[in-house]
């Protein structure tokens, strides 16, 4: 069990719950880059929490705080029990998934299809809120299929607000449950950021964070700007934070105003090393942890060699931290070569 949850949560920047990606190793790695951002687990179904291996599904390291547990489900009693378990495990927030469009989620009557049943979502949230003392929050889409998003989003939010829920993270796309894959649902339905800002304008007492298609910190800063008189409460990054995690090293300074230096990739790896060492001692394979680091050196000389070493060598039986050291050295050597002054005589010969 991790330490007790922090007493306050800032939602200025959070990293989205992403299936198969934001596991405990990914979150520990992201925490090595930012001390401030709110991190989320992958979605875990309520029955799995209740009946499954809780340490495997929910275990996490105290360094991950603040960290939220995202639940999937539509049975209020099950969700309440799962929420209690999550709070007991030390999570700082319990979040309900009302946005995942996968076929498996639809067949289980949870995720994005719940946008069609706002009163059921409200019943689920009332049960969660009544079961825990930590924040109970909703992550949703703006609607599904042929719904009018201006109606479906407000209906879901208002139903939940009526039972005391005040925090919403909105993925600013419709979900098309028929005809698009989950991957396509992350790109094809058009973004409607204006509708999310309208929600905040018309429901200013609620906490509203925006998610979807936000690829840079410049874009995050723009969303947090109140130039149009609307002050969103937070921005949630998804794939950008995963594929180019080095940007998280600037978050504390740029978005939180921290008077601390940015965390560069080398420092992040140094901070991540204790997690690597501890988990290796427990028998966790190196690749399970280093797979989340592949994009760390994006844009740097040697980035390709860094990815190759971690991809190829980390999967070997008994692979240890020396693999990470070799990957880092490949980048340092490439950067050193890039920095070497050119021989003017070679330029003359080329001419």
N, C-alpha and C positions, 0 to 999 in steps of 0.2 A: 504494500500500500504506500502511496506517495504522501507527502506532507499535506497538511490541511490547505484548503484553497485560499487564494489571496482574497482580501476583503473588498477590493475594488477592481473593476475591469475597465480598461480603455478600449474602445472599438475603432479608434482612428484607422488602424490597419490590421487586418486579419488575413490569415492564409486559409483558403477554402478547404473544406473536407473533400478529399478526392479518393475514390475507391482505388485500392491497390497502390496508392502512392503515399498518403499521409499517415503512415504507420508510426509506431513509437520511435523508430530509428530516424525516419524523415523529420519528425518533430524535434528530436534532440539535435539533429543537424541544423535545422532552421533556427533553433534557439541559440546556436553558436554564432549566428549572424545578427540576431536582434534580440534584445532583452525585453522589448516592449510589445511587439506584435502579439495578438491573440491567436493561438493555434487551435486547430480543430482535428479531431480524430476522423478516420474514415467512418462512414455510416455503419452502425452495428444495429441489427434488428433487436427489438425488445425480447422476443423469445430466445435469441442466442445469448443475450445478457443473462437472462433468468436461468437458462438450462445449460449453457455452455461452459467452457473453461474460462473463467473470469480473468485469471491472470494473463492468459494468452490473448484474450480479446481486449481487455481493458487495462492491463498493466502498463504503467508508464513511470518515467523517471521524474523525480522532483524538479529537476532543472527545466522541465517543460512548462511549468506554470508561467503565465496563465494559459490554461488549456481547457477546451470545451469538448464534451462528449456529444456526438450527434447520433440520435436514435432514429430508427425507422420502424413504423408500425401504425396501426389504426385502432388498436384496442386500448381504450383508456386505462383499464385496470392493469394490463401488461406494461404499458408505458409508465405508469406510476411506479410499479415495482422495479422496473429497469432503472428509472430515474433515481429511486432511493439507493439502489446498488451503486450507481454511478457517483452519487454524492458521497457515499460511504468510502468509495475508492479514492476520493480526493479531487474530483473534477470541479472546476470553477464555474461551469455553466452546463445546463442540459438543453440541447437544441433538437428540434423536431424537423426531420427532412420532409418538406412538402414540395420538392423540386426535381428529384431524380426521375428521369423518363424511361429507364430500362424496362424491358419486357418482364423481367423477374419481379421488379418492384410493382409493376401494374397488376400482375397476377396475385400479388399479396395484398392489394388494396392499400398501398401506401406510396409515398413519393409524390410525384407531380399530379397523379390522378386525383389526389385529395383536393386539388384546386376546385374540383367540381362539388365538393362537399364541405363547405366552410363551417357548417355547424358541427360536423364531426371533428374537424380540426380543432374547433373551439373546445369541444368536450375533451379531446385528448390533451390540449394545453391546460385546461382547468385541472385535470387529473395530475399532470406533471407538476404544475405550480403548487398544488395542494400537498404534494409528496415531498418537496425539497425546499430548502431555504436559500439555495443558490439561484441565480437567474434562470428562468425558463424562457427560451427564445424560439423563434420560427425562422427557417430559411425556406423561401418559396420562389416560385416563378411568378410571372405576371398573369399567367393563364395557360390553358391548354386548348389545342385544336381550334374549334370554331367559337370559343368564348370571346366575348368583348373584354379585352384586358382591363379597360378602365372600370368595368363592372366586377370582374372576377378578383382582381387584386384588392380592391377596396372591400369587397364582400368578405374575403378571407381575413384581411387585417382587422376590419371592424368587428367581426365575430370574435376574434381572439382578444381584441382590446376590451370587449364587453365582459370577459371573464378575468381581466386583470393583467393581460400580457401587454408589455409595452416596448418590446424590442424585436425588430424584424430585419432580416437580411434578405434583400430582394435581388434575384438574378433577373436582369432586365430583358429577358426574352420569353416569348411563348415557348411551350414545349409541344411538339407535334408528336402525339403518341402513336399515330398510325402513319407509316410511310417513311419515317426517319429513324436512323439508329441513334443510340445515345451519343456517339461521337458527332454525328451530323447535327444533333440538337444543341451542341455547344457552339456551332458556327453558322448554321443556315438561317434559323429564324432571326429576323432583324432585331437589333437592339432598340429599346425604347427608354433611353435614359430620362427623357423628359417626363415620362409617366412616374418614374420613381421620385423625381424631384417634386412633381405635383403632389404625390402622396405626402411627402414631408411638409410641403407648403400648407396642405389642407388638414394635416394631422400633426401640427408642430409639437404636441406634447409627447409624441412617440419617438423612439430611437429608430432611425432608418439608415441602414447601411446599403451600399450599392455594390453589385457584383455582375460580372459578365463582360468579357472582351477588354478588360483593362490590362494593358501590356507593359506599361512603364510607370515609374514613379512620377514622371511629369503628368501623365494622365490621372494618376491618383490624386496628385495635388490639385489638378483642375477640378476634379469632382468634389473636392473638399472646399473649394473656393465658394464664397457666398456672393459672387458678383451679381447673380440674379435675385438676391434676397433670400435664397434658400441655403441653409447650412446643414448639409448631410452630416450624420454622426459618424460615418465610417465608410471605408472602402475595403472590399474583400478581393484579394488577388488569388487567382487559381493557377493556371498553367504557367503564367509568367514567373511566378515565384518558384515553381518546380523546375522549369527548364533553364532559367537563368537566375539561380538562387543568389548570386553575388549581389544583386540589387537589394536584397534584404539587409545587407551590411550598411546601407545608407539610411535605412528607415528611421532609426532612433534619432538621428540628427535632423533629417529633413522633415519628417512628419510629426515627431514628438518634441522637437526642439532641445534634445539632449545635448549637453555641452561635453560630449565625449567624441573621440575620433571615430570615423567610420571603421568598420571591421573589414579588412581585406581577406581574400580567399585563403591566404596562408595562415592568418590569425584564426580564421574560422576552423580550419583543419586542426590547428593546435588545440582549440577549445573542444573540438569533437573527439579528440584522441582518448580522453578518459572513458567516454561512452563506448568507443570501439574496443578498448582494452577490456573493459568490464564485461561486455557482451561476448567477446571472444572467449574469455575465461568461462563463461556460462555455456559455451558450445554453439553459439550463434555463428553461422557462416559469414565470412567477411562480405561476400557479395550482397547479402541481405541489407547491409548498411551502406556500402559504397555505391550501390546503384542509384542512390538519391543524390550523389555528389557529381554525377557525370557532367552536368552543365555548369559547374562552379567556375571553370576557367574559360567560359565562353568569351570569345573575342581576344584572348591572349595568345601570344606565340606559344606553341606547344600544346594547345588545347586538344588537338586531335590525338597526340601521343598520350596525354593524360587520360582521355576517355578509353583509348585502346588498352592501356595497361590495366585500368580498373575493370574493364569489361572482360578481358581475356584472363588475366592472372588472378583476379579476386575469386573466381569460381573454382579454382583448384583446391583440392582437399588440403586442409591445414594452412591455407593462405593466412598470412598475418599482416600486421601493420607495416611491415617492410614493403609490401606491395604499394601501399599508399605513399610511402617515402619515395619509392622509385617514380611513381606518377608525378609527385611534386617536383622531384629533381629534373624530370624531363621538361617541365615548364620553366624552371629556373634556368636551365641550360639554354633553352630556346630564347628566353628573354635576354640572356647574356649575349648570345650571338646577335640578336637584333640590335643590341646597344653598342656593339663593337663598331669603331669608326671604319669607314670604308677606305681601302687602299687607293689613293688617287691614281697610282700608276695603272691599276686595273681599269679605272674609268678611262684613262688615256688609251689603253689597248683596245677597250671596247669601242671607242670612237674611231 
